[in-house]
Amino acid sequence: MHKWADLIEKHALEIAVLGTRDNGTHISMALKGEPLSAAATIRYYAEAADKLYGEIAPTSDGILGLIHRDPVGVVGLIVPWNFPLMIGAWKLGPALAAGNSVIIKPPESASLSTLRIAELAAEAGMPAGVLNVVTGLGQVCGEAIGLHMDIDVLAFTGSGGVGRRLMEYSAQSNLKRVYLELGGKSPNIIFADAANLDRVAKETAASIFRNAGQVCVAASRVIVQNSIRDELTEKVIAYAKSYKVGDPFDLSNSTGSIANFAQLNVIETKVNQGKEEGAKLLLGGERVNVDSGGCYFPPTIFSDVTPDMSIAKEEVFGPVLAILGFDTIEDAIKIANSTVYGLSSVVWTSNLSTAHRMVKSIKAGVVQVNCFSGADQTVPLGGVKQSGHGSDRSLHAFDKYIDLKTAWISLDPN
C-alpha cells in the first residue's frame, strides 16, 4: 500500500487530468482533492494496518475470553462522480488494510482515474484479485454488486434513491451489510457575535461555490441572525462575484464545470422551483459560457427563503445558496434540524456556551465551529437521519470491514 501511494503521488498530475476530463473539476482542486488526497489516505491506512489486534475480555475465573478481528471477506464499493478517488480511497484504504478483497465500481461518467490507480496498484505488487474495478451503468453493475451472494459488505456514497435500492438488494440476497453516505443539506449557522464577518463570508462562499457546489458537505443553507443578515448577505455576494467560472484547465478560473448535462438540468430545475416558491434571486440563476458547449453554472444566491421551500429542504448539488434568517438560538436549532438530512453543519459564534449547545443540539454527523472543512483523516465523516450511516475516515472506518469473533475458552481441561 505504501508503494501504491508513492506511485499515485508520482503520477498525480496525469491522474488529475484524467479526472478533470471526466467530471470538470478545476485542475487545481482535482490535483489536491483527488490523487494527492487518495495517496495520503492510503498511506494512513497502510500505517494503521499493524495496529489492528484483538482483545482479552475481563471474564470470570477459569475462562479466557478473546475477541478476534477478522476481515469480512469481499467488499463492494460504489463511489460517486464528484470525487471518485478521494471518496474511493476513504473506503479502499481501510477495506484493504483490514485484509479484504475489494470490488469497486466507479461512476460510469468518471471512471478513468480509478482505472489508472488500479493499474498502479498492480505495479506496486497488489496480488491479483485483491483489487478489482468493474465499470458500467449503475442499473447493471451496481445491481449485480448489490445482489451478489458472495459480497459480504457494501459501502456506497451517492443519492438516497440509489441507497434505498441497495438496501433492497441486500434484503433480496445475502443480507450483506450496507453502509451509506447519502449527501445533505448542510446548515451554516451564523450568530451576530461571530468574530470576523469578512472571514465568515469568505468561507461561506467557499463552502458552497467551490467545485460548483458538487460537494456532499457543501453548506448550502445559510441560517443567519437577522440583526446581521443584510450585512452578511452583501459580503457573501461580493465574494461570490469573485468566482470565475469556466474551463477547468484554465488556471485563471476558480471553478470548473458541472459534471454532466443531467446534473445541470437538475440544478436549473431546482433554481426555477426556488423562484416559483417566492425566494428572491440575488445572484446568478442561469447557465453561463453557453457558447462553449460546456456545463457551466455560476454562483447563485437566494434570500427571503423559508424552511418549507424546496430550495431550503432538497439537496441541489450545485452552486446554489439559500439564505434564511433567525432571531433566537432556539429558532436556529429548529431551522437547522428541519430537513431529512444530517451530514455536516457549520456554526459561527464567539460564545463558548452557544458553541457547545449547538454541537449538542444539531442533528448531524459533523459540526464545525468557526471553521469549514478543517477536519483531517484522524476524525470520522458520517451522517445521521437520511444522510446515511457508517463512517468514512479515521480508525473508525475499519469497523465497517471487520467481523468480531469471540473465543470463549475454558482453562480447566477437566
Order of alpha helices (4+ residues) and beta strands (2+ residues): alpha-alpha-alpha-alpha-beta-beta-beta-alpha-beta-alpha-beta-alpha-beta-alpha-beta-beta-alpha-beta-alpha-alpha-beta-beta-alpha-beta-alpha-beta-alpha-beta-beta-beta
